[in-house]
Amino acid sequence: MDSHQQELRRAATEAFFESLDKLQETLNVDGQPLPVPPPKTAPNQGESEPEISLATLEQAVADIEQFMQTREGS
C-alpha cells in the first residue's frame, strides 16, 4: 500500500473516532449511561425468522461481485 493510501486510511480512522466521541457526548449529555435494552428473545413457537432462499443468496453474491468489479475499474 502506498503512503497516500495509508494517509487516507489514517485520516479516515481519526475522523471515525472523532465522530464516535461526538456521538457519545451527544447521547450521554447528563453524564448518565444510556439504558441498555433487554436482549431480543427467541421467537415464539408459532413465529419463525424469515429464511433466505438460495436464489436470493446467489443474487446477493452476484450483486456484491458486480459492485467489487466496478470499484476495481474506477
mmCIF file as gemmi writes it, N, C-alpha and C atoms, coordinates in Angstrom:
data_model
loop_
_atom_site.group_PDB
_atom_site.id
_atom_site.type_symbol
_atom_site.label_atom_id
_atom_site.label_alt_id
_atom_site.label_comp_id
_atom_site.label_asym_id
_atom_site.label_entity_id
_atom_site.label_seq_id
_atom_site.pdbx_PDB_ins_code
_atom_site.Cartn_x
_atom_site.Cartn_y
_atom_site.Cartn_z
_atom_site.occupancy
_atom_site.B_iso_or_equiv
_atom_site.pdbx_formal_charge
_atom_site.auth_seq_id
_atom_site.auth_asym_id
_atom_site.pdbx_PDB_model_num
ATOM 1 N N . MET Axp A 1 ? 0.853 -1.167 0 1 0 ? 1 A 1
ATOM 2 C CA . MET Axp A 1 ? 0 0 0 1 0 ? 1 A 1
ATOM 3 C C . MET Axp A 1 ? 0.903 1.235 0 1 0 ? 1 A 1
ATOM 4 N N . ASP Axp A 2 ? 0.588 2.171 -0.833 1 0 ? 2 A 1
ATOM 5 C CA . ASP Axp A 2 ? 1.447 3.351 -0.897 1 0 ? 2 A 1
ATOM 6 C C . ASP Axp A 2 ? 1.131 4.316 0.242 1 0 ? 2 A 1
ATOM 7 N N . SER Axp A 3 ? 1.995 5.285 0.424 1 0 ? 3 A 1
ATOM 8 C CA . SER Axp A 3 ? 1.863 6.195 1.563 1 0 ? 3 A 1
ATOM 9 C C . SER Axp A 3 ? 0.61 7.054 1.466 1 0 ? 3 A 1
ATOM 10 N N . HIS Axp A 4 ? 0.159 7.366 0.245 1 0 ? 4 A 1
ATOM 11 C CA . HIS Axp A 4 ? -1.062 8.168 0.097 1 0 ? 4 A 1
ATOM 12 C C . HIS Axp A 4 ? -2.271 7.411 0.638 1 0 ? 4 A 1
ATOM 13 N N . GLN Axp A 5 ? -2.372 6.122 0.306 1 0 ? 5 A 1
ATOM 14 C CA . GLN Axp A 5 ? -3.475 5.316 0.814 1 0 ? 5 A 1
ATOM 15 C C . GLN Axp A 5 ? -3.39 5.175 2.321 1 0 ? 5 A 1
ATOM 16 N N . GLN Axp A 6 ? -2.19 5.005 2.845 1 0 ? 6 A 1
ATOM 17 C CA . GLN Axp A 6 ? -2.027 4.899 4.292 1 0 ? 6 A 1
ATOM 18 C C . GLN Axp A 6 ? -2.465 6.18 4.981 1 0 ? 6 A 1
ATOM 19 N N . GLU Axp A 7 ? -2.119 7.321 4.392 1 0 ? 7 A 1
ATOM 20 C CA . GLU Axp A 7 ? -2.515 8.611 4.969 1 0 ? 7 A 1
ATOM 21 C C . GLU Axp A 7 ? -4.033 8.77 4.934 1 0 ? 7 A 1
ATOM 22 N N . LEU Axp A 8 ? -4.656 8.355 3.829 1 0 ? 8 A 1
ATOM 23 C CA . LEU Axp A 8 ? -6.116 8.433 3.735 1 0 ? 8 A 1
ATOM 24 C C . LEU Axp A 8 ? -6.784 7.553 4.788 1 0 ? 8 A 1
ATOM 25 N N . ARG Axp A 9 ? -6.259 6.354 4.969 1 0 ? 9 A 1
ATOM 26 C CA . ARG Axp A 9 ? -6.821 5.449 5.977 1 0 ? 9 A 1
ATOM 27 C C . ARG Axp A 9 ? -6.633 6.007 7.381 1 0 ? 9 A 1
ATOM 28 N N . ARG Axp A 10 ? -5.464 6.59 7.638 1 0 ? 10 A 1
ATOM 29 C CA . ARG Axp A 10 ? -5.214 7.164 8.952 1 0 ? 10 A 1
ATOM 30 C C . ARG Axp A 10 ? -6.191 8.305 9.216 1 0 ? 10 A 1
ATOM 31 N N . ALA Axp A 11 ? -6.379 9.175 8.217 1 0 ? 11 A 1
ATOM 32 C CA . ALA Axp A 11 ? -7.292 10.302 8.373 1 0 ? 11 A 1
ATOM 33 C C . ALA Axp A 11 ? -8.729 9.815 8.561 1 0 ? 11 A 1
ATOM 34 N N . ALA Axp A 12 ? -9.113 8.782 7.821 1 0 ? 12 A 1
ATOM 35 C CA . ALA Axp A 12 ? -10.468 8.238 7.963 1 0 ? 12 A 1
ATOM 36 C C . ALA Axp A 12 ? -10.667 7.631 9.343 1 0 ? 12 A 1
ATOM 37 N N . THR Axp A 13 ? -9.652 6.933 9.836 1 0 ? 13 A 1
ATOM 38 C CA . THR Axp A 13 ? -9.738 6.34 11.169 1 0 ? 13 A 1
ATOM 39 C C . THR Axp A 13 ? -9.867 7.42 12.229 1 0 ? 13 A 1
ATOM 40 N N . GLU Axp A 14 ? -9.077 8.469 12.098 1 0 ? 14 A 1
ATOM 41 C CA . GLU Axp A 14 ? -9.125 9.576 13.048 1 0 ? 14 A 1
ATOM 42 C C . GLU Axp A 14 ? -10.497 10.247 13.02 1 0 ? 14 A 1
ATOM 43 N N . ALA Axp A 15 ? -11.026 10.5 11.838 1 0 ? 15 A 1
ATOM 44 C CA . ALA Axp A 15 ? -12.345 11.121 11.712 1 0 ? 15 A 1
ATOM 45 C C . ALA Axp A 15 ? -13.431 10.227 12.3 1 0 ? 15 A 1
ATOM 46 N N . PHE Axp A 16 ? -13.293 8.915 12.106 1 0 ? 16 A 1
ATOM 47 C CA . PHE Axp A 16 ? -14.266 7.98 12.636 1 0 ? 16 A 1
ATOM 48 C C . PHE Axp A 16 ? -14.299 8.04 14.165 1 0 ? 16 A 1
ATOM 49 N N . PHE Axp A 17 ? -13.113 8.023 14.783 1 0 ? 17 A 1
ATOM 50 C CA . PHE Axp A 17 ? -13.075 8.063 16.24 1 0 ? 17 A 1
ATOM 51 C C . PHE Axp A 17 ? -13.544 9.411 16.79 1 0 ? 17 A 1
ATOM 52 N N . GLU Axp A 18 ? -13.274 10.49 16.076 1 0 ? 18 A 1
ATOM 53 C CA . GLU Axp A 18 ? -13.795 11.788 16.494 1 0 ? 18 A 1
ATOM 54 C C . GLU Axp A 18 ? -15.319 11.787 16.446 1 0 ? 18 A 1
ATOM 55 N N . SER Axp A 19 ? -15.878 11.187 15.403 1 0 ? 19 A 1
ATOM 56 C CA . SER Axp A 19 ? -17.336 11.092 15.283 1 0 ? 19 A 1
ATOM 57 C C . SER Axp A 19 ? -17.923 10.258 16.416 1 0 ? 19 A 1
ATOM 58 N N . LEU Axp A 20 ? -17.243 9.168 16.762 1 0 ? 20 A 1
ATOM 59 C CA . LEU Axp A 20 ? -17.715 8.35 17.885 1 0 ? 20 A 1
ATOM 60 C C . LEU Axp A 20 ? -17.705 9.138 19.189 1 0 ? 20 A 1
ATOM 61 N N . ASP Axp A 21 ? -16.643 9.917 19.401 1 0 ? 21 A 1
ATOM 62 C CA . ASP Axp A 21 ? -16.574 10.737 20.609 1 0 ? 21 A 1
ATOM 63 C C . ASP Axp A 21 ? -17.715 11.747 20.653 1 0 ? 21 A 1
ATOM 64 N N . LYS Axp A 22 ? -17.988 12.4 19.521 1 0 ? 22 A 1
ATOM 65 C CA . LYS Axp A 22 ? -19.083 13.38 19.465 1 0 ? 22 A 1
ATOM 66 C C . LYS Axp A 22 ? -20.423 12.709 19.704 1 0 ? 22 A 1
ATOM 67 N N . LEU Axp A 23 ? -20.612 11.527 19.129 1 0 ? 23 A 1
ATOM 68 C CA . LEU Axp A 23 ? -21.853 10.798 19.336 1 0 ? 23 A 1
ATOM 69 C C . LEU Axp A 23 ? -22.024 10.434 20.802 1 0 ? 23 A 1
ATOM 70 N N . GLN Axp A 24 ? -20.939 9.994 21.423 1 0 ? 24 A 1
ATOM 71 C CA . GLN Axp A 24 ? -21.011 9.637 22.835 1 0 ? 24 A 1
ATOM 72 C C . GLN Axp A 24 ? -21.369 10.863 23.668 1 0 ? 24 A 1
ATOM 73 N N . GLU Axp A 25 ? -20.776 12.005 23.364 1 0 ? 25 A 1
ATOM 74 C CA . GLU Axp A 25 ? -21.103 13.236 24.083 1 0 ? 25 A 1
ATOM 75 C C . GLU Axp A 25 ? -22.564 13.606 23.89 1 0 ? 25 A 1
ATOM 76 N N . THR Axp A 26 ? -23.055 13.461 22.674 1 0 ? 26 A 1
ATOM 77 C CA . THR Axp A 26 ? -24.444 13.808 22.375 1 0 ? 26 A 1
ATOM 78 C C . THR Axp A 26 ? -25.417 12.901 23.117 1 0 ? 26 A 1
ATOM 79 N N . LEU Axp A 27 ? -25.138 11.62 23.129 1 0 ? 27 A 1
ATOM 80 C CA . LEU Axp A 27 ? -26.042 10.665 23.752 1 0 ? 27 A 1
ATOM 81 C C . LEU Axp A 27 ? -25.901 10.609 25.266 1 0 ? 27 A 1
ATOM 82 N N . ASN Axp A 28 ? -24.817 11.094 25.78 1 0 ? 28 A 1
ATOM 83 C CA . ASN Axp A 28 ? -24.532 10.993 27.205 1 0 ? 28 A 1
ATOM 84 C C . ASN Axp A 28 ? -24.463 12.391 27.819 1 0 ? 28 A 1
ATOM 85 N N . VAL Axp A 29 ? -25.443 13.235 27.489 1 0 ? 29 A 1
ATOM 86 C CA . VAL Axp A 29 ? -25.423 14.641 27.886 1 0 ? 29 A 1
ATOM 87 C C . VAL Axp A 29 ? -25.399 14.804 29.402 1 0 ? 29 A 1
ATOM 88 N N . ASP Axp A 30 ? -26.212 14.044 30.114 1 0 ? 30 A 1
ATOM 89 C CA . ASP Axp A 30 ? -26.308 14.236 31.562 1 0 ? 30 A 1
ATOM 90 C C . ASP Axp A 30 ? -25.28 13.444 32.357 1 0 ? 30 A 1
ATOM 91 N N . GLY Axp A 31 ? -24.374 12.771 31.681 1 0 ? 31 A 1
ATOM 92 C CA . GLY Axp A 31 ? -23.336 12.009 32.377 1 0 ? 31 A 1
ATOM 93 C C . GLY Axp A 31 ? -23.78 10.634 32.809 1 0 ? 31 A 1
ATOM 94 N N . GLN Axp A 32 ? -25.031 10.314 32.57 1 0 ? 32 A 1
ATOM 95 C CA . GLN Axp A 32 ? -25.547 9.002 32.939 1 0 ? 32 A 1
ATOM 96 C C . GLN Axp A 32 ? -25.438 8.061 31.746 1 0 ? 32 A 1
ATOM 97 N N . PRO Axp A 33 ? -25.067 6.823 31.985 1 0 ? 33 A 1
ATOM 98 C CA . PRO Axp A 33 ? -25.016 5.875 30.867 1 0 ? 33 A 1
ATOM 99 C C . PRO Axp A 33 ? -26.418 5.624 30.321 1 0 ? 33 A 1
ATOM 100 N N . LEU Axp A 34 ? -26.48 5.341 29.05 1 0 ? 34 A 1
ATOM 101 C CA . LEU Axp A 34 ? -27.759 5.045 28.432 1 0 ? 34 A 1
ATOM 102 C C . LEU Axp A 34 ? -28.234 3.67 28.858 1 0 ? 34 A 1
ATOM 103 N N . PRO Axp A 35 ? -29.535 3.513 29.069 1 0 ? 35 A 1
ATOM 104 C CA . PRO Axp A 35 ? -30.035 2.184 29.418 1 0 ? 35 A 1
ATOM 105 C C . PRO Axp A 35 ? -29.881 1.237 28.229 1 0 ? 35 A 1
ATOM 106 N N . VAL Axp A 36 ? -29.526 0.015 28.539 1 0 ? 36 A 1
ATOM 107 C CA . VAL Axp A 36 ? -29.345 -0.986 27.504 1 0 ? 36 A 1
ATOM 108 C C . VAL Axp A 36 ? -30.638 -1.778 27.395 1 0 ? 36 A 1
ATOM 109 N N . PRO Axp A 37 ? -31.225 -1.861 26.192 1 0 ? 37 A 1
ATOM 110 C CA . PRO Axp A 37 ? -32.467 -2.621 26.072 1 0 ? 37 A 1
ATOM 111 C C . PRO Axp A 37 ? -32.207 -4.098 26.311 1 0 ? 37 A 1
ATOM 112 N N . PRO Axp A 38 ? -33.206 -4.811 26.814 1 0 ? 38 A 1
ATOM 113 C CA . PRO Axp A 38 ? -33.016 -6.244 27.05 1 0 ? 38 A 1
ATOM 114 C C . PRO Axp A 38 ? -32.785 -6.962 25.724 1 0 ? 38 A 1
ATOM 115 N N . PRO Axp A 39 ? -32.059 -8.066 25.763 1 0 ? 39 A 1
ATOM 116 C CA . PRO Axp A 39 ? -31.805 -8.796 24.512 1 0 ? 39 A 1
ATOM 117 C C . PRO Axp A 39 ? -33.103 -9.322 23.919 1 0 ? 39 A 1
ATOM 118 N N . LYS Axp A 40 ? -33.114 -9.418 22.61 1 0 ? 40 A 1
ATOM 119 C CA . LYS Axp A 40 ? -34.288 -9.927 21.917 1 0 ? 40 A 1
ATOM 120 C C . LYS Axp A 40 ? -34.457 -11.399 22.27 1 0 ? 40 A 1
ATOM 121 N N . THR Axp A 41 ? -35.665 -11.75 22.622 1 0 ? 41 A 1
ATOM 122 C CA . THR Axp A 41 ? -35.925 -13.137 22.992 1 0 ? 41 A 1
ATOM 123 C C . THR Axp A 41 ? -36.152 -13.966 21.741 1 0 ? 41 A 1
ATOM 124 N N . ALA Axp A 42 ? -36.048 -15.257 21.92 1 0 ? 42 A 1
ATOM 125 C CA . ALA Axp A 42 ? -36.27 -16.178 20.806 1 0 ? 42 A 1
ATOM 126 C C . ALA Axp A 42 ? -37.717 -16.061 20.345 1 0 ? 42 A 1
ATOM 127 N N . PRO Axp A 43 ? -37.966 -16.265 19.058 1 0 ? 43 A 1
ATOM 128 C CA . PRO Axp A 43 ? -39.343 -16.179 18.565 1 0 ? 43 A 1
ATOM 129 C C . PRO Axp A 43 ? -40.22 -17.241 19.21 1 0 ? 43 A 1
ATOM 130 N N . ASN Axp A 44 ? -41.5 -16.908 19.322 1 0 ? 44 A 1
ATOM 131 C CA . ASN Axp A 44 ? -42.453 -17.878 19.858 1 0 ? 44 A 1
ATOM 132 C C . ASN Axp A 44 ? -42.531 -19.066 18.916 1 0 ? 44 A 1
ATOM 133 N N . GLN Axp A 45 ? -43.105 -20.147 19.4 1 0 ? 45 A 1
ATOM 134 C CA . GLN Axp A 45 ? -43.149 -21.359 18.594 1 0 ? 45 A 1
ATOM 135 C C . GLN Axp A 45 ? -43.871 -21.135 17.267 1 0 ? 45 A 1
ATOM 136 N N . GLY Axp A 46 ? -44.888 -20.291 17.25 1 0 ? 46 A 1
ATOM 137 C CA . GLY Axp A 46 ? -45.631 -20.036 16.029 1 0 ? 46 A 1
ATOM 138 C C . GLY Axp A 46 ? -44.898 -19.119 15.077 1 0 ? 46 A 1
ATOM 139 N N . GLU Axp A 47 ? -43.9 -18.385 15.562 1 0 ? 47 A 1
ATOM 140 C CA . GLU Axp A 47 ? -43.175 -17.436 14.735 1 0 ? 47 A 1
ATOM 141 C C . GLU Axp A 47 ? -41.832 -18.034 14.32 1 0 ? 47 A 1
ATOM 142 N N . SER Axp A 48 ? -41.348 -17.59 13.186 1 0 ? 48 A 1
ATOM 143 C CA . SER Axp A 48 ? -40.022 -18.024 12.766 1 0 ? 48 A 1
ATOM 144 C C . SER Axp A 48 ? -39.333 -16.883 12.048 1 0 ? 48 A 1
ATOM 145 N N . GLU Axp A 49 ? -38.024 -16.918 12.065 1 0 ? 49 A 1
ATOM 146 C CA . GLU Axp A 49 ? -37.241 -15.922 11.346 1 0 ? 49 A 1
ATOM 147 C C . GLU Axp A 49 ? -37.43 -16.162 9.859 1 0 ? 49 A 1
ATOM 148 N N . PRO Axp A 50 ? -37.494 -15.091 9.067 1 0 ? 50 A 1
ATOM 149 C CA . PRO Axp A 50 ? -37.624 -15.31 7.625 1 0 ? 50 A 1
ATOM 150 C C . PRO Axp A 50 ? -36.375 -16.016 7.085 1 0 ? 50 A 1
ATOM 151 N N . GLU Axp A 51 ? -36.582 -16.979 6.23 1 0 ? 51 A 1
ATOM 152 C CA . GLU Axp A 51 ? -35.475 -17.726 5.652 1 0 ? 51 A 1
ATOM 153 C C . GLU Axp A 51 ? -35.048 -17.075 4.347 1 0 ? 51 A 1
ATOM 154 N N . ILE Axp A 52 ? -33.774 -17.127 4.069 1 0 ? 52 A 1
ATOM 155 C CA . ILE Axp A 52 ? -33.237 -16.595 2.827 1 0 ? 52 A 1
ATOM 156 C C . ILE Axp A 52 ? -33.099 -17.764 1.859 1 0 ? 52 A 1
ATOM 157 N N . SER Axp A 53 ? -33.709 -17.605 0.695 1 0 ? 53 A 1
ATOM 158 C CA . SER Axp A 53 ? -33.636 -18.686 -0.284 1 0 ? 53 A 1
ATOM 159 C C . SER Axp A 53 ? -32.255 -18.705 -0.93 1 0 ? 53 A 1
ATOM 160 N N . LEU Axp A 54 ? -31.914 -19.834 -1.497 1 0 ? 54 A 1
ATOM 161 C CA . LEU Axp A 54 ? -30.63 -19.981 -2.17 1 0 ? 54 A 1
ATOM 162 C C . LEU Axp A 54 ? -30.538 -19 -3.34 1 0 ? 54 A 1
ATOM 163 N N . ALA Axp A 55 ? -31.637 -18.821 -4.055 1 0 ? 55 A 1
ATOM 164 C CA . ALA Axp A 55 ? -31.634 -17.892 -5.2 1 0 ? 55 A 1
ATOM 165 C C . ALA Axp A 55 ? -31.369 -16.461 -4.736 1 0 ? 55 A 1
ATOM 166 N N . THR Axp A 56 ? -31.954 -16.068 -3.613 1 0 ? 56 A 1
ATOM 167 C CA . THR Axp A 56 ? -31.729 -14.725 -3.078 1 0 ? 56 A 1
ATOM 168 C C . THR Axp A 56 ? -30.281 -14.551 -2.663 1 0 ? 56 A 1
ATOM 169 N N . LEU Axp A 57 ? -29.726 -15.562 -2.027 1 0 ? 57 A 1
ATOM 170 C CA . LEU Axp A 57 ? -28.328 -15.516 -1.605 1 0 ? 57 A 1
ATOM 171 C C . LEU Axp A 57 ? -27.4 -15.448 -2.811 1 0 ? 57 A 1
ATOM 172 N N . GLU Axp A 58 ? -27.682 -16.243 -3.837 1 0 ? 58 A 1
ATOM 173 C CA . GLU Axp A 58 ? -26.86 -16.208 -5.051 1 0 ? 58 A 1
ATOM 174 C C . GLU Axp A 58 ? -26.926 -14.838 -5.724 1 0 ? 58 A 1
ATOM 175 N N . GLN Axp A 59 ? -28.106 -14.231 -5.747 1 0 ? 59 A 1
ATOM 176 C CA . GLN Axp A 59 ? -28.251 -12.904 -6.341 1 0 ? 59 A 1
ATOM 177 C C . GLN Axp A 59 ? -27.467 -11.874 -5.54 1 0 ? 59 A 1
ATOM 178 N N . ALA Axp A 60 ? -27.482 -11.995 -4.222 1 0 ? 60 A 1
ATOM 179 C CA . ALA Axp A 60 ? -26.721 -11.067 -3.385 1 0 ? 60 A 1
ATOM 180 C C . ALA Axp A 60 ? -25.227 -11.192 -3.658 1 0 ? 60 A 1
ATOM 181 N N . VAL Axp A 61 ? -24.746 -12.416 -3.797 1 0 ? 61 A 1
ATOM 182 C CA . VAL Axp A 61 ? -23.332 -12.636 -4.101 1 0 ? 61 A 1
ATOM 183 C C . VAL Axp A 61 ? -22.986 -12.037 -5.459 1 0 ? 61 A 1
ATOM 184 N N . ALA Axp A 62 ? -23.86 -12.24 -6.445 1 0 ? 62 A 1
ATOM 185 C CA . ALA Axp A 62 ? -23.62 -11.682 -7.781 1 0 ? 62 A 1
ATOM 186 C C . ALA Axp A 62 ? -23.586 -10.16 -7.732 1 0 ? 62 A 1
ATOM 187 N N . ASP Axp A 63 ? -24.492 -9.563 -6.948 1 0 ? 63 A 1
ATOM 188 C CA . ASP Axp A 63 ? -24.505 -8.105 -6.813 1 0 ? 63 A 1
ATOM 189 C C . ASP Axp A 63 ? -23.219 -7.596 -6.166 1 0 ? 63 A 1
ATOM 190 N N . ILE Axp A 64 ? -22.744 -8.296 -5.162 1 0 ? 64 A 1
ATOM 191 C CA . ILE Axp A 64 ? -21.505 -7.889 -4.489 1 0 ? 64 A 1
ATOM 192 C C . ILE Axp A 64 ? -20.323 -8.016 -5.439 1 0 ? 64 A 1
ATOM 193 N N . GLU Axp A 65 ? -20.275 -9.112 -6.19 1 0 ? 65 A 1
ATOM 194 C CA . GLU Axp A 65 ? -19.182 -9.291 -7.147 1 0 ? 65 A 1
ATOM 195 C C . GLU Axp A 65 ? -19.2 -8.196 -8.206 1 0 ? 65 A 1
ATOM 196 N N . GLN Axp A 66 ? -20.395 -7.844 -8.693 1 0 ? 66 A 1
ATOM 197 C CA . GLN Axp A 66 ? -20.504 -6.785 -9.693 1 0 ? 66 A 1
ATOM 198 C C . GLN Axp A 66 ? -20.04 -5.454 -9.098 1 0 ? 66 A 1
ATOM 199 N N . PHE Axp A 67 ? -20.436 -5.173 -7.865 1 0 ? 67 A 1
ATOM 200 C CA . PHE Axp A 67 ? -20.025 -3.947 -7.201 1 0 ? 67 A 1
ATOM 201 C C . PHE Axp A 67 ? -18.512 -3.889 -7.055 1 0 ? 67 A 1
ATOM 202 N N . MET Axp A 68 ? -17.91 -5.001 -6.644 1 0 ? 68 A 1
ATOM 203 C CA . MET Axp A 68 ? -16.461 -5.031 -6.463 1 0 ? 68 A 1
ATOM 204 C C . MET Axp A 68 ? -15.739 -4.828 -7.802 1 0 ? 68 A 1
ATOM 205 N N . GLN Axp A 69 ? -16.271 -5.397 -8.87 1 0 ? 69 A 1
ATOM 206 C CA . GLN Axp A 69 ? -15.657 -5.219 -10.194 1 0 ? 69 A 1
ATOM 207 C C . GLN Axp A 69 ? -15.731 -3.761 -10.635 1 0 ? 69 A 1
ATOM 208 N N . THR Axp A 70 ? -16.85 -3.088 -10.373 1 0 ? 70 A 1
ATOM 209 C CA . THR Axp A 70 ? -16.964 -1.688 -10.77 1 0 ? 70 A 1
ATOM 210 C C . THR Axp A 70 ? -16.048 -0.821 -9.93 1 0 ? 70 A 1
ATOM 211 N N . ARG Axp A 71 ? -15.846 -1.194 -8.664 1 0 ? 71 A 1
ATOM 212 C CA . ARG Axp A 71 ? -14.942 -0.431 -7.797 1 0 ? 71 A 1
ATOM 213 C C . ARG Axp A 71 ? -13.49 -0.586 -8.253 1 0 ? 71 A 1
ATOM 214 N N . GLU Axp A 72 ? -13.114 -1.792 -8.684 1 0 ? 72 A 1
ATOM 215 C CA . GLU Axp A 72 ? -11.758 -2.038 -9.141 1 0 ? 72 A 1
ATOM 216 C C . GLU Axp A 72 ? -11.483 -1.322 -10.45 1 0 ? 72 A 1
ATOM 217 N N . GLY Axp A 73 ? -12.505 -1.138 -11.278 1 0 ? 73 A 1
ATOM 218 C CA . GLY Axp A 73 ? -12.339 -0.466 -12.554 1 0 ? 73 A 1
ATOM 219 C C . GLY Axp A 73 ? -12.235 1.03 -12.425 1 0 ? 73 A 1
ATOM 220 N N . SER Axp A 74 ? -12.625 1.588 -11.29 1 0 ? 74 A 1
ATOM 221 C CA . SER Axp A 74 ? -12.596 3.049 -11.092 1 0 ? 74 A 1
ATOM 222 C C . SER Axp A 74 ? -11.204 3.556 -10.85 1 0 ? 74 A 1
